[in-house]
Amino acid sequence: MIKIDFHIHTKKSILDAAFDFSQAKLDEYIASANLDCIAITNHNLFDKEQFVAIRDSVSVPVFPGIEVDLCKAQILVLSDGQDLNSFEAQCSQITVKCAEVGASITVEEFKDIFGDLSNYILIPHYDKKPAMKEDTLAQLAPHVTAGEVSSVKKFMYCMNATERLVPVYFSDCRVRDELDPLPTRQTYLDCGEPTFSTIKECLRDRTKVALSKADGNRLFQIFEDGQQLSTGLNVILGDRSSGKSHTLEALKKRFPEAHHIRQFALVARNPDDDEKKFNSYLTRNQGLFSKDHLAALQQVIEDVLDIDLEDDERQVEAYISSLLEFARERERHDAFSKAKIYSEDPFPDRNLQGLRDLIASTKNLISNVEFKETVAKYLARESLIALYIDLMQQYAHQEELRLKRVWVNDLVQNIKSKLQLRSAAPRIADVELYDVALNKRKIGKFEAIAKLAQVPKTPLRKSMRGFSVVAEVGPFMGVQELWNVLRRRTASFANAFKSYEEPYKFLQELKAIGGEVKPPDFCKFFVKIDYRILNKDGFNASGGERSEFFLLDEIEGAADHEMLLIDEPESSFDNSFLKDDVNALIKEMAKKMPVAVVTHNNTVGMTIKPDYMLFTRKSIEDGGIVWRTYSGYPTSKKLTAPDGAQVDTLDVVLGSLEAGSEAYNERRLSYENLKD
């Protein structure tokens, strides 16, 4: 087995923060990680002079390479180093073409520059941002067999999916004096010599690629001293103040994308604070339901938001007054005012949106590929096409009529204005009576919908790990509840709530408040949504049960992270809950990512059946404190530290989980006596 890191930066590019290369740090990294081979892959550039200096200084083979921006993604291009002048000339073209941030070359340009791609090792960003798209990879086939991933979780996913590229895991580090801690992201290849051809061949075969030397993909390195962790479920044992929690903190620092559940973080302390935290959590995590449930009401609100009934009434009153005055002032009428067009009403503007939506829906039925067979079972394609053509013809006709009405309205308005300028007769005010009537009808419908939305109901009830999350909908009963939505007190809500029973007036009050009360959120102030968590018996969850729910939800929520770290879950929960619920969920998560659990409880420590065990110990040696982490499989007789020190696994388990063999034997005897 050889250990490689083919993604090392030694020179600043336009995509890097400033750094100065350190040859001493590179030497330290190679020695500390026991690397057998490296590659220098700077962003869109290759410095031949620096490469030769590095190659001649280190004790392991170094391959020349470059990280290229290709099709808005990135790919490592490694050469065998036989013709550095030619490779330098090729890389210079990349440097010119990618001279600005965001620049990227095409596959055609890539092939033109590098020629025969079979001469290189090509490793694209795969499960790592910016990831290369499948269509780009297809254009590079068959020359791409391996892809770089950004985490152990993604490595294992690709390794277990045979249709995926062979995964590799590299440091992507900038070698500088400040590089601390040293990287632990490297890949092992099952080949004898670190030659270009043997490495290239290994990267075609996933059985020859691994995260650890002796244990394949069961373990991976986490710390500089060589300490490893299982890619599955790990249990960390140890006495108080022996470094268990410190180990989790170090893991979190090393793997920032890990999800860390700290000890006591989810436990109720103060009932009032717990209630606030609980309600805030539910509102935040069920926010998507609130948004979906209120979406229809919000759409209606937006449709009537700009309607001003008072202004409509003023326009109608002005129109009637001017019409009456026009009729009374007969003596002031002249040839201009007697013209019929002088008092002509404009054509109402017809909205064709409904017809446009129908056309779009018909077009979607015709063009849909995913459900083509289902649509064809009920609607003949020829009939759909005929319907589409008919609707388009109607739309063309209606649109023509609409444009004609607009043209006539503009012409009539222009003539009316000129007649009114020349006439001494009273002017008749313009008003869109159709729009006024439509607005009134809209407001009536809006008020009916708003009141219907406030009718008490339970639109959501979903099960989550033995609990039920329930959403209850109803009207607000006081201004305090409106303040809770905004999460602060404001006098404006006190005035607004007086009109709460009249939705249109209440909407006007919300508009007048402004500030943090924004139109897209108006629906939240019309309907109150309360969330509750019910236990398995259908009653409100107690404080302890809420903590159980929080723990399960936190564990399940780690699915989007790269690793899960849990610090002593037994600190506040009973053993039956740990065994039946927590252990099962942790085992489930460990199938997807590395999981590390600190514990001193045998229900978690042994019943969970971990894949790997770590034991932390603080000891005094030569007058100083020495911290060690021993590790091994649960079936191992000994646990071993990176420096070779060992402890008996049985002593660790009995001491950490059972308070020692004597206490364990006493309890066992007591249980046997009770049984007899």
C-alpha positions in Angstrom: 0.0 0.0 0.0 1.2 3.5 -0.8 -0.2 6.7 0.7 -0.7 9.7 -1.7 -1.9 13.3 -1.6 -2.3 14.7 -5.2 -3.9 18.0 -4.3 -1.3 20.3 -2.8 -0.9 24.0 -3.5 2.5 25.7 -3.3 1.8 29.0 -5.2 -0.9 31.7 -4.8 -3.3 32.2 -7.7 -6.1 34.7 -8.2 -8.4 32.1 -6.5 -6.3 31.9 -3.3 -5.7 34.1 -0.3 -2.1 35.3 -0.1 0.4 32.7 1.3 4.1 32.1 1.2 5.2 28.5 0.3 7.3 26.8 3.0 9.6 23.9 2.0 10.2 23.1 5.6 6.5 22.7 6.3 6.1 20.4 3.2 9.0 18.2 4.4 7.3 18.1 7.8 3.9 17.2 6.3 5.4 14.4 4.1 7.3 12.9 7.1 4.4 13.3 9.6 1.8 11.7 7.2 4.3 9.1 5.9 3.4 10.0 2.4 4.8 7.9 -0.4 4.0 10.2 -3.3 2.6 13.8 -3.8 1.5 16.0 -6.7 1.8 19.8 -6.9 -1.5 21.2 -8.3 -1.9 24.9 -8.3 -4.9 26.8 -9.6 -4.6 27.4 -13.4 -0.8 27.6 -13.2 2.4 25.5 -13.2 5.7 27.0 -12.0 8.3 24.7 -13.5 11.2 26.3 -11.6 9.5 25.9 -8.2 8.4 22.4 -9.1 11.9 21.3 -9.9 13.2 22.8 -6.7 10.5 20.9 -4.7 11.1 17.7 -6.6 14.8 17.8 -5.9 14.3 18.6 -2.2 11.9 16.0 -1.0 12.4 12.3 -0.5 9.3 11.0 -2.3 8.2 11.1 -6.0 6.5 14.4 -7.0 4.3 14.6 -10.0 3.7 17.9 -11.9 0.1 18.9 -12.1 -2.4 21.7 -12.4 -5.9 22.4 -11.2 -7.9 23.6 -14.1 -11.2 25.5 -14.2 -13.1 23.5 -16.7 -16.8 24.1 -17.5 -17.3 26.1 -14.2 -15.9 23.2 -12.3 -12.4 22.0 -11.4 -10.2 19.1 -12.5 -6.7 18.0 -11.5 -4.4 17.2 -14.4 -1.3 15.1 -13.5 1.6 14.5 -15.8 4.3 11.8 -15.6 7.0 14.6 -15.5 9.0 13.2 -18.4 8.6 16.4 -20.5 8.3 19.4 -18.2 8.9 21.9 -21.0 5.9 20.6 -22.9 3.7 20.5 -19.8 4.8 24.0 -18.9 3.8 25.3 -22.3 0.3 23.6 -22.0 -0.3 25.0 -18.6 0.7 28.5 -19.7 -2.2 28.4 -22.1 -4.5 27.6 -19.2 -3.1 30.5 -17.2 -3.8 32.9 -20.1 -7.4 31.7 -20.7 -8.2 31.7 -16.9 -6.6 35.0 -16.0 -9.8 36.4 -14.4 -11.9 35.2 -11.5 -14.8 33.1 -12.8 -13.1 32.3 -16.1 -13.3 28.7 -17.3 -12.3 26.8 -20.5 -14.5 24.4 -22.5 -13.9 20.7 -23.0 -12.9 21.4 -26.6 -10.3 23.9 -25.5 -9.1 21.5 -22.8 -8.6 18.7 -25.4 -6.8 21.1 -27.8 -4.4 22.2 -25.1 -3.5 18.8 -23.6 -3.9 16.6 -26.7 -4.0 12.9 -26.0 -5.7 12.7 -22.6 -4.6 9.1 -22.1 -1.2 10.5 -21.2 -2.5 12.1 -18.0 -4.2 11.2 -14.8 -7.4 13.3 -14.7 -9.2 13.7 -11.3 -12.2 16.1 -11.3 -14.0 17.5 -8.3 -16.8 15.0 -7.9 -18.6 15.1 -4.6 -16.8 18.4 -3.9 -17.6 21.9 -4.8 -17.4 23.1 -7.5 -18.4 19.6 -8.8 -18.1 18.6 -12.4 -21.4 17.9 -14.2 -22.1 14.5 -15.6 -22.3 15.7 -19.2 -18.8 17.1 -18.9 -17.5 13.9 -17.4 -19.1 12.0 -20.3 -17.1 14.1 -22.8 -13.9 13.2 -21.0 -14.6 9.5 -21.0 -12.8 7.1 -20.8 -10.0 9.1 -19.4 -11.6 9.9 -16.0 -11.9 7.0 -13.6 -11.5 8.7 -10.2 -13.1 11.7 -8.6 -12.1 13.8 -5.6 -14.6 14.0 -2.7 -14.6 16.4 0.3 -15.4 14.0 3.2 -15.3 10.5 4.5 -19.1 10.3 4.2 -19.0 11.1 0.5 -16.0 8.7 0.0 -17.9 5.8 1.4 -21.0 6.7 -0.6 -19.0 6.7 -3.8 -17.2 3.5 -2.8 -20.4 1.7 -2.2 -22.1 2.8 -5.4 -20.4 0.9 -8.2 -21.8 3.3 -10.9 -19.9 6.2 -9.3 -16.3 7.2 -10.0 -13.6 5.7 -7.8 -13.3 8.2 -4.9 -10.1 9.8 -3.7 -9.6 12.0 -0.6 -6.9 14.7 -0.7 -5.8 17.6 1.5 -6.2 20.5 -0.9 -3.9 22.3 1.4 -1.8 25.5 1.0 1.7 24.6 2.3 2.8 27.5 4.5 4.4 28.0 7.9 1.0 28.5 9.4 -0.4 25.1 8.2 -1.5 23.8 11.6 -2.7 21.2 12.2 -1.2 19.2 9.4 -3.7 17.6 7.0 -5.0 14.1 7.6 -6.8 13.7 4.3 -4.9 11.3 2.1 -5.7 8.2 0.1 -4.1 4.7 0.1 -3.5 2.7 -3.1 -2.8 -1.0 -3.2 0.2 -0.9 -5.4 3.9 -1.8 -4.9 5.7 1.2 -6.3 4.5 4.8 -6.6 5.0 5.0 -10.4 2.8 7.0 -12.7 1.5 4.0 -14.6 0.8 1.8 -11.5 -1.0 4.7 -9.8 -3.1 5.4 -12.9 -4.0 1.7 -13.1 -5.0 1.6 -9.4 -7.4 4.5 -9.8 -9.4 2.4 -12.3 -10.2 -0.2 -9.6 -12.1 0.8 -6.4 -10.9 -2.4 -4.7 -7.3 -0.9 -4.7 -8.3 2.4 -3.1 -8.8 2.9 0.6 -8.8 5.3 3.6 -6.4 3.3 5.8 -3.4 1.0 5.2 -4.3 -2.0 7.3 -8.1 -1.7 7.6 -9.2 -0.6 4.2 -12.3 1.6 4.3 -13.2 0.5 7.9 -10.9 3.2 9.4 -9.6 6.7 8.5 -7.0 8.9 10.1 -8.3 11.9 12.2 -5.2 13.3 14.0 -1.6 14.0 13.1 -0.4 11.3 15.5 -2.0 8.6 13.4 -5.1 8.2 15.5 -7.9 6.6 13.5 -11.7 6.5 13.6 -14.2 4.1 12.1 -16.2 5.1 9.1 -19.2 3.7 11.0 -20.0 3.8 14.7 -17.4 4.8 17.3 -17.7 4.7 21.1 -15.3 6.9 23.2 -14.8 5.7 26.8 -12.8 7.1 29.6 -12.8 8.4 33.2 -13.9 11.9 34.1 -11.5 14.6 32.9 -9.6 12.1 30.8 -10.1 13.9 27.5 -13.3 12.4 26.1 -15.1 15.7 25.4 -11.8 17.3 24.4 -11.5 14.6 21.7 -14.9 15.5 20.4 -14.0 19.2 20.3 -10.8 18.3 18.4 -12.8 16.3 15.9 -15.2 19.2 15.4 -12.3 21.5 14.8 -10.7 19.1 12.4 -14.0 18.4 10.6 -16.1 21.7 10.7 -19.0 20.1 8.8 -19.6 17.6 11.7 -22.8 18.0 13.7 -21.9 18.2 17.4 -24.5 17.5 20.1 -23.0 18.7 23.3 -23.7 17.3 26.7 -26.9 18.8 28.4 -27.5 21.0 25.3 -31.0 19.7 24.8 -32.1 19.2 28.5 -34.7 21.4 30.1 -33.3 23.7 32.8 -35.8 26.4 33.5 -39.5 25.6 32.7 -40.2 29.1 31.2 -37.0 29.1 29.2 -37.7 25.5 28.1 -41.2 26.6 26.9 -39.8 29.5 24.9 -37.1 27.3 23.4 -39.6 24.6 22.6 -42.1 26.9 20.9 -39.3 28.7 19.0 -38.0 25.3 17.8 -41.4 24.1 16.6 -42.1 27.4 14.8 -38.7 27.4 13.1 -38.7 23.7 12.1 -42.3 23.6 11.0 -42.0 27.0 9.1 -42.3 25.3 5.8 -45.8 23.9 6.8 -46.8 27.4 7.9 -45.7 28.9 4.6 -47.5 26.2 2.5 -50.7 26.4 4.6 -50.9 30.2 4.3 -49.8 30.4 0.7 -53.4 30.6 -0.7 -54.4 33.2 1.8 -51.3 35.2 1.0 -52.1 35.1 -2.7 -55.5 36.5 -2.0 -54.0 39.2 0.2 -51.6 40.2 -2.6 -54.5 40.3 -5.0 -56.5 42.9 -2.9 -53.5 44.7 -1.4 -53.7 47.7 -3.6 -57.5 48.0 -3.6 -58.7 51.2 -1.9 -62.5 51.0 -1.4 -62.6 54.6 0.0 -60.9 55.9 -3.1 -63.3 53.9 -5.3 -66.3 55.4 -3.5 -64.8 58.9 -4.0 -64.4 58.3 -7.7 -68.1 57.0 -8.0 -69.4 60.0 -6.0 -67.4 62.4 -8.2 -68.8 60.7 -11.3 -72.4 60.9 -10.1 -72.0 64.5 -9.0 -70.5 65.5 -12.3 -73.3 63.6 -14.2 -76.0 65.4 -12.2 -74.3 68.7 -12.7 -74.0 67.9 -16.4 -77.8 67.3 -16.5 -78.7 70.4 -14.5 -76.6 72.9 -16.5 -78.6 72.5 -19.7 -78.2 76.2 -20.6 -74.4 75.8 -20.7 -74.5 73.0 -23.2 -73.2 73.7 -26.7 -72.4 71.8 -29.9 -69.3 70.3 -28.2 -71.1 68.9 -25.2 -74.1 67.7 -27.2 -71.8 65.4 -29.2 -72.5 61.8 -28.0 -68.8 61.1 -27.6 -68.5 63.9 -25.0 -70.1 61.6 -22.3 -69.1 58.2 -23.8 -67.8 55.5 -21.4 -64.7 53.6 -22.3 -64.7 49.9 -23.2 -63.8 47.8 -20.1 -60.4 46.1 -20.4 -60.8 42.3 -20.4 -58.1 40.3 -18.6 -57.0 37.3 -20.7 -54.8 35.8 -17.9 -57.2 32.8 -17.5 -57.0 32.0 -21.2 -53.2 32.3 -21.1 -53.0 29.9 -18.1 -55.3 27.4 -20.0 -53.0 27.6 -23.0 -49.9 27.0 -20.9 -51.5 24.0 -19.1 -52.5 22.5 -22.5 -49.0 23.0 -23.8 -47.5 21.4 -20.7 -49.7 18.3 -21.2 -48.5 18.0 -24.8 -44.8 18.5 -24.0 -44.6 16.6 -20.7 -42.2 13.6 -21.1 -42.2 12.1 -17.6 -46.0 11.4 -17.5 -46.5 11.1 -21.2 -48.0 7.6 -21.0 -50.4 8.5 -18.2 -51.7 11.5 -20.1 -52.1 9.4 -23.3 -54.4 6.9 -21.4 -57.0 9.6 -21.0 -56.3 12.3 -23.6 -55.4 11.6 -27.2 -52.4 13.6 -28.3 -54.3 14.7 -31.5 -57.1 16.1 -29.4 -54.7 18.0 -27.2 -53.0 19.5 -30.2 -56.4 20.5 -31.7 -57.4 22.0 -28.3 -54.1 24.0 -28.2 -54.6 25.3 -31.7 -58.3 26.3 -30.9 -57.3 28.1 -27.7 -54.5 29.9 -29.5 -56.9 31.0 -32.2 -59.3 32.3 -29.6 -56.5 34.1 -27.8 -55.4 35.7 -31.0 -59.0 36.8 -31.7 -59.5 38.1 -28.1 -56.2 39.8 -28.0 -57.0 41.5 -31.3 -60.3 42.7 -29.8 -58.6 43.9 -26.7 -56.0 45.9 -28.7 -58.8 47.4 -30.7 -60.7 48.5 -27.6 -57.5 50.0 -26.2 -57.0 51.9 -29.5 -60.6 53.1 -29.5 -60.5 54.1 -25.8 -57.3 56.1 -26.4 -58.9 57.8 -29.4 -62.2 58.5 -27.6 -60.3 59.9 -24.6 -58.3 62.1 -26.8 -61.4 63.5 -28.6 -63.3 63.9 -25.3 -60.4 65.9 -23.8 -60.4 68.2 -26.8 -64.3 68.6 -26.8 -64.2 69.3 -23.0 -61.5 72.0 -23.5 -63.8 73.8 -26.0 -67.1 73.4 -24.2 -68.5 75.5 -21.4 -70.6 72.5 -20.1 -69.6 70.7 -16.9 -67.0 67.9 -17.4 -68.1 64.4 -16.6 -65.6 62.6 -14.3 -64.0 59.4 -15.6 -64.5 56.2 -13.6 -64.1 52.5 -14.3 -67.4 51.3 -12.9 -66.6 47.7 -13.8 -63.3 47.9 -11.8 -65.1 49.5 -8.9 -67.7 46.7 -8.8 -64.9 44.1 -9.3 -62.9 45.5 -6.4 -65.9 45.4 -4.1 -66.5 41.8 -5.1 -62.9 40.9 -4.5 -62.9 42.4 -1.0 -66.1 40.5 -0.2 -64.4 37.2 -1.3 -61.2 38.1 0.6 -63.1 38.7 3.8 -65.0 35.4 3.4 -61.7 33.5 2.7 -59.9 35.2 5.7 -62.6 34.2 8.1 -62.7 30.7 6.7 -59.0 30.4 7.2 -59.4 31.4 10.9 -61.9 28.6 11.6 -60.2 26.3 14.2 -58.8 23.1 12.7 -55.9 20.7 12.9 -54.4 20.6 9.4 -51.2 18.8 10.4 -50.5 15.7 12.4 -47.3 13.8 11.6 -45.5 11.1 13.5 -41.8 11.6 14.4 -40.0 8.8 16.2 -42.9 7.9 18.5 -44.1 11.4 19.0 -46.7 13.4 17.0 -46.2 17.0 15.8 -49.6 18.7 15.6 -50.4 22.1 14.1 -53.6 23.8 15.3 -55.0 26.7 13.3 -57.4 29.4 14.6 -57.9 33.1 15.1 -55.7 35.3 17.3 -57.4 36.0 20.6 -55.4 39.1 21.7 -52.8 41.6 20.8 -50.2 39.6 22.8 -50.4 36.8 20.3 -49.7 39.2 17.5 -46.7 40.4 19.4 -45.5 36.8 19.6 -45.5 36.5 15.8 -43.4 39.6 15.5 -41.4 38.7 18.6 -41.6 42.2 20.0 -44.2 44.6 21.5 -45.4 47.5 19.4 -48.2 49.9 20.1 -49.3 49.8 16.5 -50.6 46.2 16.9 -52.9 47.3 19.7 -54.7 49.6 17.3 -54.6 47.1 14.5 -56.2 44.3 16.6 -59.3 46.5 17.2 -60.1 45.8 13.5 -59.2 42.1 13.5 -62.8 41.0 13.1 -63.0 43.0 9.9 -60.3 41.6 7.6 -60.2 44.4 5.0 -59.9 47.1 7.7 -57.3 45.0 9.5 -55.3 44.7 6.3 -55.3 48.5 6.0 -54.0 48.8 9.5 -51.2 46.3 8.8 -50.2 48.4 5.7 -50.1 51.5 7.9 -47.7 49.9 10.4 -44.9 49.3 7.9 -41.4 48.7 9.2 -41.0 45.0 10.1 -44.5 44.2 9.2 -44.0 43.5 5.5 -46.6 42.6 2.9 -45.2 39.1 2.1 -45.8 38.3 5.8 -49.3 39.7 6.2 -50.9 36.3 6.2 -49.1 35.4 9.4 -51.1 38.1 11.3 -54.5 36.8 10.0 -54.2 33.2 11.2 -52.6 31.8 14.3 -50.7 28.5 14.0 -49.8 26.7 17.2 -47.6 23.7 17.3 -47.6 20.9 19.9 -45.7 17.7 20.4 -47.8 14.8 21.7 -46.4 11.7 23.4 -47.3 8.2 22.4 -50.4 8.4 24.5 -51.7 11.5 22.7 -51.0 13.9 25.6 -48.8 17.0 25.6 -45.1 16.0 25.9 -43.6 16.7 29.3 -40.3 18.5 29.8 -38.4 15.3 29.8 -40.2 14.0 26.8 -39.5 17.2 24.9 -35.8 16.7 25.6 -36.1 13.2 24.2 -37.8 14.5 21.1 -35.1 17.2 20.7 -32.3 14.6 21.0 -33.9 12.3 18.4 -34.5 15.2 16.1 -30.9 16.5 16.5 -29.5 13.1 15.7 -31.8 12.7 12.7 -31.0 16.3 11.6 -27.3 15.3 11.2 -28.1 13.6 7.9 -27.0 16.7 6.0 -23.7 16.8 7.8 -20.4 14.9 7.2 -20.1 13.4 10.7 -22.1 13.1 13.9 -20.5 13.7 17.4 -22.6 13.1 20.5 -21.4 13.8 24.1 -22.8 11.6 26.8 -26.5 11.2 25.7 -27.2 9.2 28.8 -26.6 12.2 31.1 -30.3 13.0 31.1 -32.2 10.1 29.7 -33.3 6.7 31.0 -31.9 3.5 29.7 -35.1 2.2 28.0 -35.2 5.3 25.9 -31.5 5.0 25.1 -31.8 1.4 24.1 -35.0 1.4 22.2 -34.8 4.8 20.5 -31.4 6.5 20.6 -29.3 3.4 19.9 -31.5 2.4 17.0 -31.3 5.9 15.4 -27.5 6.2 16.0 -26.9 2.8 14.3 -29.0 4.0 11.4 -27.0 7.2 11.1 -23.7 5.3 11.3 -24.6 3.5 8.0 -24.4 6.9 6.3 -21.5 8.7 8.0 -18.9 8.4 10.8 -20.5 8.7 14.2 -18.6 9.2 17.5 -20.4 8.9 20.9 -18.8 9.7 24.2 -20.4 7.6 27.0 -19.9 6.0 30.4 -23.2 4.0 30.2 -23.2 0.3 29.3 -26.6 0.7 27.5 -25.0 3.0 25.0 -21.4 1.7 25.3 -22.0 -2.0 24.6 -25.6 -2.6 23.8 -25.2 -0.3 20.8 -22.5 -2.7 19.4 -20.0 -0.2 18.1 -17.7 -0.8 15.2 -14.7 0.8 16.9 -13.7 1.8 20.5 -11.5 4.7 21.7 -10.4 5.0 25.3 -8.9 8.3 26.7 -6.6 8.3 29.7 -4.7 11.0 31.6 -1.6 9.8 33.4 1.4 11.2 35.2 4.7 10.2 33.7 8.1 11.6 34.6 6.4 14.3 36.6 4.3 15.5 33.7 0.7 14.9 32.4 0.4 12.6 29.4 -2.8 12.3 27.4 -3.3 9.2 25.4 -6.1 7.8 23.2 -6.1 4.0 22.8 -8.2 2.4 20.2 -9.2 -0.9 18.6 -12.1 -3.1 17.6 -14.6 -4.2 20.4 -13.3 -7.8 19.8 -9.7 -6.8 20.2 -8.0 -8.1 23.4 -5.9 -4.9 23.6 -6.5 -1.3 22.7 -3.4 0.5 21.2 -2.3 4.1 21.3 -0.5 5.7 18.3 2.8 5.5 20.3 2.3 1.8 20.8 1.2 1.8 24.4 -1.6 -0.8 25.1 -4.4 -1.5 27.7 -6.6 -4.5 28.1 -10.0 -4.0 26.4 -11.9 -5.9 29.1 -10.4 -3.7 31.9 -11.4 -0.6 29.9 -15.0 -1.8 29.4 -15.5 -2.9 32.9 -13.9 0.2 34.4 -15.6 2.7 32.2 -19.0 1.1 31.9 -19.4 -1.0 35.0 -17.4 0.8 37.7 -14.9 -2.0 37.7 -15.1 -5.8 37.7 -15.9 -6.0 41.4 -18.9 -3.8 41.1 -20.0 -5.6 38.0 -19.8 -9.0 39.7 -21.8 -7.7 42.7 -24.6 -6.4 40.5 -24.6 -9.6 38.5 -25.0 -11.6 41.7 -27.8 -9.4 42.9 -29.6 -9.8 39.6 -29.2 -13.6 39.8 -30.5 -13.7 43.4 -33.6 -11.7 42.3 -34.1 -14.0 39.4 -34.0 -17.1 41.6 
